[in-house]
């Protein structure tokens, strides 16, 4: 895999769903005018597989899973 350009967090997420993880991460983020962290503006991959190919936000996480959050930018 390529070099990480963001933060690496080691969290206990075993048995937690992707949706719950996004909510936990959003709660840790400082308040800002940016849109909240959600699947609408973020691609989420678990072990290199985008979660829409799994069970979406209901995808359960296991110890050792690698979760990548990839921001989606739109322009016009």
Residue pairs with C-beta under 8 A, 6 or more apart in sequence:
1 48
6 69
11 24
13 21
13 61
13 65
13 67
14 61
14 62
14 63
15 60
15 61
15 62
16 24
16 60
16 61
17 57
17 58
17 59
17 60
17 61
18 44
18 46
18 51
18 56
18 57
18 58
18 59
18 61
18 67
19 57
19 58
21 61
21 67
22 37
22 38
22 39
22 42
22 44
22 57
25 37
25 69
26 36
26 37
26 38
29 37
35 41
37 69
39 51
39 56
39 57
41 71
41 72
42 69
42 70
42 71
42 72
43 50
43 69
43 70
43 71
43 72
44 50
44 51
44 67
44 68
44 69
44 70
45 51
45 67
45 68
45 70
46 54
46 59
46 61
46 65
46 66
46 67
47 65
47 66
48 66
48 68
51 57
51 59
61 67
